[in-house]
Amino acid sequence: NATRHRAALDAIAAHLKSPEGPGWLAKGALLLARIDRDDIDIDERLDEIARLAKRAGETAKGVADPAARLDAFLFEELGFHGARAEYHHHSNSDLASLLDDREGMPLTLAMLYLEIGWRLGLKLDGVGLPGNFVVRWNRDKDKPVFVDVHERGKRLPEADLPKLAGLPPGSTLPKDSLKGMT
């Protein structure tokens, strides 16, 4: 329906003009998903993410490595995982579907990881690679850690990113390609 599509696009345009803060990324993703799915209750989904973040925060209190605790919470306890069999199915790129079935593409998993990690106080950025997406954890200013959320939070050194991006052995990525995306 053209009217529904136009309303969804108008809501996205308005959202992009709003100030960033907790839930901003998730709300944008949910608004985008609503172009194809008018059944998405955005406030309900944002509340669900807030509840997940609260639970993650409760389990991370006093731990030495809150990012490892976030990995355990999302990938082991809740069962979030990277899509395998039908990787390119549209539901794997839809944040609402990720919350429903716990399966998604790297970008979708990264959005959830970022939203919850930020609320835990982790210094995280999304990093787009050719054909992939990872999270950069800025734990130490000079040595960021890259998190492959599609592989259940696997930590990667920068040297492994060209392979993850599908580049030939010996390739490197331009330094500016590893900047965080906002």
C-alpha positions as CSV (number, residue, x, y, z in Angstrom):
1,N,0.0,0.0,0.0
2,A,1.5,3.3,-1.1
3,T,0.0,5.3,1.8
4,R,1.5,2.9,4.4
5,H,4.9,3.0,2.6
6,R,4.8,6.8,2.5
7,A,3.9,7.0,6.2
8,A,6.8,4.7,7.0
9,L,9.3,6.8,5.0
10,D,8.0,10.0,6.6
11,A,8.5,8.4,10.1
12,I,12.1,7.5,9.2
13,A,12.8,11.0,7.9
14,A,11.5,12.5,11.1
15,H,13.5,10.0,13.2
16,L,16.7,10.9,11.4
17,K,16.2,14.5,12.6
18,S,15.8,13.5,16.2
19,P,18.7,13.5,18.7
20,E,20.6,10.3,19.1
21,G,20.4,8.5,22.5
22,P,19.4,5.1,24.0
23,G,17.2,3.2,21.5
24,W,17.8,5.6,18.6
25,L,19.5,3.0,16.4
26,A,17.0,0.4,17.2
27,K,14.1,2.7,16.6
28,G,15.5,3.6,13.2
29,A,15.9,-0.1,12.3
30,L,12.4,-0.9,13.4
31,L,10.9,2.0,11.4
32,L,12.8,0.7,8.4
33,A,11.4,-2.8,9.0
34,R,7.9,-1.3,9.2
35,I,8.0,-0.4,5.5
36,D,7.4,-4.2,4.9
37,R,5.7,-5.1,8.1
38,D,3.0,-2.9,9.5
39,D,2.5,-5.3,12.5
40,I,5.6,-4.0,14.3
41,D,4.8,-2.2,17.5
42,I,7.9,0.0,17.8
43,D,7.3,1.0,21.4
44,E,6.8,-2.6,22.4
45,R,10.0,-3.6,20.7
46,L,12.0,-0.8,22.2
47,D,10.7,-1.8,25.6
48,E,11.8,-5.4,24.9
49,I,15.4,-4.2,24.0
50,A,15.4,-2.0,27.2
51,R,14.4,-5.1,29.3
52,L,17.1,-7.2,27.7
53,A,19.6,-4.4,28.4
54,K,18.5,-4.3,32.0
55,R,18.8,-8.0,32.4
56,A,22.3,-7.9,30.8
57,G,23.3,-5.1,33.1
58,E,22.1,-7.1,36.2
59,T,24.2,-10.1,35.1
60,A,27.3,-8.0,34.3
61,K,27.5,-6.2,37.7
62,G,31.0,-6.6,39.1
63,V,32.4,-8.7,36.3
64,A,35.9,-8.0,35.0
65,D,34.9,-8.3,31.3
66,P,31.4,-7.0,30.7
67,A,31.7,-7.6,26.9
68,A,32.3,-11.3,27.5
69,R,29.3,-11.3,29.8
70,L,27.2,-9.6,27.1
71,D,28.3,-12.3,24.7
72,A,27.3,-15.1,27.1
73,F,24.0,-13.4,27.8
74,L,23.0,-12.8,24.1
75,F,24.5,-15.8,22.4
76,E,24.4,-18.6,25.0
77,E,21.6,-17.7,27.4
78,L,19.2,-16.1,24.9
79,G,20.3,-18.1,21.8
80,F,20.9,-15.3,19.4
81,H,22.9,-16.5,16.4
82,G,24.0,-15.8,12.9
83,A,21.8,-16.9,10.0
84,R,23.1,-19.9,8.2
85,A,20.6,-21.8,6.0
86,E,18.6,-18.9,4.6
87,Y,21.2,-16.1,5.1
88,H,19.6,-13.7,2.6
89,H,16.0,-14.1,3.7
90,H,14.6,-10.7,4.4
91,S,13.7,-11.6,8.0
92,N,17.4,-11.9,8.9
93,S,17.8,-8.2,8.3
94,D,14.7,-7.2,10.3
95,L,15.4,-6.3,13.9
96,A,11.8,-7.2,15.0
97,S,12.3,-10.7,13.4
98,L,15.7,-11.0,15.1
99,L,14.0,-10.4,18.5
100,D,11.3,-13.1,17.6
101,D,13.5,-15.9,16.2
102,R,16.9,-15.0,17.5
103,E,18.5,-15.4,14.1
104,G,20.0,-12.6,11.9
105,M,22.6,-11.2,9.6
106,P,25.8,-9.5,11.0
107,L,24.3,-6.0,10.7
108,T,21.1,-6.9,12.5
109,L,22.9,-8.8,15.3
110,A,25.3,-5.8,15.6
111,M,22.4,-3.4,16.1
112,L,21.1,-5.3,19.0
113,Y,24.7,-5.8,20.4
114,L,25.4,-2.1,20.1
115,E,22.1,-1.0,21.8
116,I,22.6,-3.3,24.7
117,G,26.4,-2.8,25.0
118,W,26.0,1.0,25.0
119,R,23.6,0.7,27.9
120,L,26.2,-1.3,29.8
121,G,28.7,1.5,29.3
122,L,30.8,-0.3,26.7
123,K,32.5,1.9,24.1
124,L,31.3,0.3,20.9
125,D,31.1,1.2,17.2
126,G,29.8,-0.6,14.2
127,V,32.3,-1.2,11.4
128,G,31.1,-2.0,7.9
129,L,33.4,-4.3,5.9
130,P,32.9,-5.4,2.3
131,G,30.1,-8.0,2.6
132,N,30.2,-8.1,6.4
133,F,29.7,-6.0,9.6
134,V,31.5,-6.2,12.9
135,V,31.4,-4.4,16.2
136,R,34.5,-2.6,17.4
137,W,35.0,-2.5,21.1
138,N,37.2,0.4,22.1
139,R,38.4,-1.2,25.3
140,D,41.9,0.2,25.0
141,K,42.4,3.4,23.0
142,D,45.2,2.1,20.9
143,K,44.0,-1.5,20.6
144,P,40.4,-2.0,19.6
145,V,38.9,-5.4,19.7
146,F,36.7,-6.5,16.8
147,V,33.7,-8.6,17.7
148,D,32.1,-10.9,15.1
149,V,28.6,-11.0,16.3
150,H,27.6,-13.4,13.5
151,E,30.0,-15.9,15.1
152,R,28.6,-15.5,18.7
153,G,30.9,-12.7,19.7
154,K,34.2,-14.2,18.4
155,R,37.0,-11.7,19.1
156,L,39.1,-10.9,16.1
157,P,42.4,-9.0,15.7
158,E,42.5,-6.4,13.0
159,A,44.7,-8.7,10.9
160,D,41.8,-11.1,10.5
161,L,39.3,-8.6,9.1
162,P,40.4,-8.8,5.4
163,K,39.7,-12.5,5.5
164,L,36.3,-11.9,7.1
165,A,35.6,-9.4,4.3
166,G,36.4,-12.1,1.8
167,L,39.5,-10.5,0.5
168,P,42.4,-12.6,-0.9
169,P,45.2,-13.7,1.5
170,G,47.7,-11.0,2.1
171,S,45.2,-8.2,1.5
172,T,44.7,-5.3,3.9
173,L,41.8,-3.0,4.5
174,P,42.3,0.8,4.3
175,K,42.6,2.3,7.8
176,D,39.7,4.6,7.2
177,S,37.4,1.6,6.5
178,L,37.8,0.6,10.1
179,K,36.3,3.8,11.5
180,G,33.1,3.4,13.5
181,M,29.8,4.1,11.7
182,T,27.2,6.3,13.3
